[in-house]
Amino acid sequence: MTESLKIGLLGHGTVGGAFDELVGGRKEAIESAIGRPAVISGVLTTSIGDFDEILAASDVIVELMGGTDTARDHVLASLRAGKPVITANKQLLAQHGAELFAVASESGVQLRFEAAIAAVVPVVRVVQESFGAVEFTKVSGIVNGTTNFILSEMAATGASYEDTLARAQELGYAEADPTDDVNGADAAAKMAILARLAFHTPVTLDQVDFEGIESVQPDDLAYAKELGLSLKLLGVAERLADGITVRVFPCFLYGGHPLSPIEGPFNAVTVEAPEITEVTISGPGAGGVQTASAVLGDLVSVVTGDAPTHKVQNDLPVLTDVTSSFYLHLEVADEPGVLAQVAKVLSDGGVSVKSVVQKGMGDDARLVMVVHRCLESKFKSAIEEIGRLDSLRSAPRFIRVIEEEFV
Ligand SMILES: NC(=O)c1ccc[n+]([C@@H]2O[C@H](COP(=O)([O-])OP(=O)(O)OC[C@H]3O[C@@H](n4cnc5c(N)ncnc54)[C@H](OP(=O)(O)O)[C@@H]3O)[C@@H](O)[C@H]2O)c1
């Protein structure tokens, strides 16, 4: 009789529990995919199981605990013991990826992590394997479902950020403590991993600049509609002439952008390279059974495939002052000459205006502009100067715009 593949399961929560059920419920399909039966040989939670015993009794370790301390120790011990590891833990990889990949390589075992970036959306496989020999110019994505749900809802209902966040929490799309999702930190961890894979260069979490969606106002979304734009929290990793940039920021997209139609708690990633033009994949960005399905896919790859290489052969600088186009929202006194004053500050600062919408509001007016691509440092200096104009009624608000044309 063929010997079963023994899986040591670390963590039995939302994803671990769903993975256990999938392994039990899909016995025949798994056996057909990997050529032998698979069984869960041991489970570790905070109340059950002993890690050393589970490790000794397993052929492969599936880490679905979360956290970076115990998870790191257990993953390292598993790899050193020559056992392949599958994890869905983005923080672990973003903080300790270099060490973990090095130990996996020394030990000659696989470390797979498809579910860590966009849950069920197979972006790791696409970047590392499908297009493993392509020179990517850009990898951009909606890699946080909570923020995409909130922005989609705000655009559809006109409700405030606070009310929409509360609704997302009621519906289970946002955690009780949503900080890392809404401030962009979760997406930053994912983009650090993706940038490393795409550009074969070390990227640490502290090199990823991130901004969240907490200060987005309903009227930003209303004006965006008038300008034909949609608002997303984007992670962008881009190859530039002098290095790379890896950032997370709320961003307006034109209707033709492939990430523009992605609504609700979905994730999507667009990869670009001259040889492939552009490819976008999308799907649910979280959920127990969805994430567990990606983990199961990694299990099949661990048994049937070779380890993709994690070569970090480049050492590209991570640049922070790059060019962007911006949406700018100003509340000013409704007096003659104010628009000209603002336009002069922008033009003196080397910032050129693409479009303007002006609306009266009693004694005040709103100026909503889109400015052409310019160095971010130039734009921010101009905004500081605009902030000092007497005619300004509240602090300027700005959001990046991606103007790129897609085929
Ligand atoms: N949920 C999603 O939709 C999703 C999507 C993509 C990726 N992920 C990733 O998947 C991983 C698991 O997430 P989850 O939502 O399933 O978490 P969860 O529901 O909180 O479950 C965590 C499990 O790990 C166990 N655990 C935690 N710390 C432990 C420790 N120090 N020692 C032993 N066991 C420990 C917990 O034990 P107890 O049962 O005793 O509490 C629980 O069984 C995380 O890395 C997460 O980022 C989740």
The ligand as a Gaussian input file, in Angstrom:
#p B3LYP/6-31G(d) Opt

LIG

0 1
 N       -8.117000      34.533000       7.596000
 C       -7.832000      34.793000       6.318000
 O       -8.727000      35.029000       5.494000
 C       -6.398000      34.773000       5.850000
 C       -6.110000      35.087000       4.497000
 C       -4.786000      35.021000       4.046000
 C       -3.772000      34.694000       4.941000
 N       -4.089000      34.436000       6.256000
 C       -2.982000      34.087000       7.152000
 O       -3.189000      32.766000       7.651000
 C       -2.653000      32.657000       8.973000
 C       -3.741000      32.125000       9.911000
 O       -4.816000      33.055000       9.936000
 P       -6.218000      32.686000      10.622000
 O       -7.163000      33.753000      10.200000
 O       -6.574000      31.269000      10.374000
 O       -5.840000      32.875000      12.181000
 P       -6.678000      32.405000      13.451000
 O       -8.084000      32.121000      13.081000
 O       -6.400000      33.415000      14.516000
 O       -6.012000      31.005000      13.872000
 C       -4.698000      30.911000      14.389000
 C       -4.463000      29.495000      14.886000
 O       -3.097000      29.393000      15.288000
 C       -3.028000      28.986000      16.641000
 N       -1.909000      29.675000      17.276000
 C       -1.669000      31.013000      17.300000
 N       -0.530000      31.261000      17.968000
 C       -0.051000      30.062000      18.387000
 C        1.096000      29.656000      19.132000
 N        1.982000      30.562000      19.596000
 N        1.282000      28.345000      19.366000
 C        0.394000      27.437000      18.905000
 N       -0.721000      27.748000      18.176000
 C       -0.927000      29.051000      17.934000
 C       -4.351000      29.384000      17.258000
 O       -4.578000      28.564000      18.374000
 P       -5.955000      28.614000      19.248000
 O       -6.945000      27.876000      18.380000
 O       -5.599000      27.907000      20.486000
 O       -6.259000      30.079000      19.404000
 C       -5.318000      29.120000      16.092000
 O       -5.672000      27.761000      16.039000
 C       -2.117000      34.039000       9.327000
 O       -0.744000      34.110000       9.059000
 C       -2.890000      34.967000       8.388000
 O       -2.201000      36.175000       8.094000
 C       -5.361000      34.460000       6.717000

